Amino acid sequence: MADAPARGLFASLRGLLATGVAIVHTRLELLGTELQEEKARLLGLLAFGAAALILLAAGTVFLAVFLTVLLWDSNRLLALGVFSALFLAGGAVSLLVALRHARSPSRLFAASLAELARDRAAAEGGEDVRP
């Protein structure tokens, strides 16, 4: 008869372990999903960003050459100076924007960390704090 409470305790511990493993499994799946979403977002951003950069650079260079040739007889030095200044200013602004984005914090794993915080609060408080 004394063996029955021990079996109940082991069954409870086994159930608790199974629940813990299920929670960890769910959190790891969430992490994997977030990694895949971030990878897809970054690849799309890189592809469209590269295409935009190449096309805008080519268009800007062709426009500068066109206007320089158009003004060749009267103001060629002014045209070349203005386009040089515009290209340098655009590059400086782009560099500043890129540095600002590089310094901003990443939102990678934000959902996973929020879920883990909810799990911790639920474990400490003994109640489910999910909406």
RAHUGI-V618940 format. One record per residue. N is the residue number from 1. RES is the residue in one letter. PSI is psi as a letter, one per 40 degrees, with the letter a starting at -180 (none if undefined). D_CENTER is the distance of its C-alpha to the mean C-alpha in whole Angstrom. Layout:
BEGIN
N & RES & PSI & D_CENTER
N & RES & PSI & D_CENTER
END
This chain:
BEGIN
1 & M & d & 59
2 & A & e & 57
3 & D & d & 55
4 & A & d & 53
5 & P & d & 51
6 & A & d & 50
7 & R & d & 49
8 & G & d & 47
9 & L & d & 45
10 & F & d & 44
11 & A & d & 43
12 & S & d & 41
13 & L & d & 39
14 & R & d & 39
15 & G & d & 37
16 & L & d & 35
17 & L & d & 34
18 & A & d & 33
19 & T & d & 31
20 & G & d & 29
21 & V & d & 28
22 & A & d & 27
23 & I & d & 25
24 & V & d & 23
25 & H & d & 23
26 & T & d & 21
27 & R & d & 19
28 & L & d & 18
29 & E & d & 18
30 & L & d & 15
31 & L & d & 13
32 & G & d & 14
33 & T & d & 13
34 & E & d & 10
35 & L & d & 9
36 & Q & d & 11
37 & E & d & 9
38 & E & d & 5
39 & K & d & 8
40 & A & d & 10
41 & R & d & 7
42 & L & d & 7
43 & L & d & 11
44 & G & d & 11
45 & L & d & 10
46 & L & d & 12
47 & A & d & 15
48 & F & d & 15
49 & G & d & 15
50 & A & d & 17
51 & A & d & 20
52 & A & d & 19
53 & L & d & 20
54 & I & d & 23
55 & L & d & 25
56 & L & d & 24
57 & A & d & 26
58 & A & d & 28
59 & G & d & 29
60 & T & d & 30
61 & V & d & 32
62 & F & d & 34
63 & L & d & 34
64 & A & d & 35
65 & V & d & 38
66 & F & d & 39
67 & L & d & 40
68 & T & d & 41
69 & V & d & 44
70 & L & d & 45
71 & L & e & 45
72 & W & d & 47
73 & D & d & 50
74 & S & d & 50
75 & N & f & 47
76 & R & d & 45
77 & L & d & 44
78 & L & d & 43
79 & A & d & 41
80 & L & d & 39
81 & G & d & 39
82 & V & d & 37
83 & F & d & 35
84 & S & d & 34
85 & A & d & 33
86 & L & d & 31
87 & F & d & 29
88 & L & d & 29
89 & A & d & 28
90 & G & d & 25
91 & G & d & 24
92 & A & d & 24
93 & V & d & 22
94 & S & d & 19
95 & L & d & 19
96 & L & d & 19
97 & V & d & 16
98 & A & d & 14
99 & L & d & 15
100 & R & d & 14
101 & H & d & 11
102 & A & d & 11
103 & R & e & 13
104 & S & i & 11
105 & P & i & 9
106 & S & i & 6
107 & R & e & 6
108 & L & h & 6
109 & F & e & 9
110 & A & d & 10
111 & A & d & 12
112 & S & d & 14
113 & L & d & 15
114 & A & d & 16
115 & E & d & 18
116 & L & d & 20
117 & A & d & 21
118 & R & d & 23
119 & D & d & 24
120 & R & d & 25
121 & A & d & 27
122 & A & d & 29
123 & A & d & 30
124 & E & d & 31
125 & G & e & 33
126 & G & e & 34
127 & E & i & 33
128 & D & h & 30
129 & V & e & 27
130 & R & i & 25
131 & P & none & 26
END
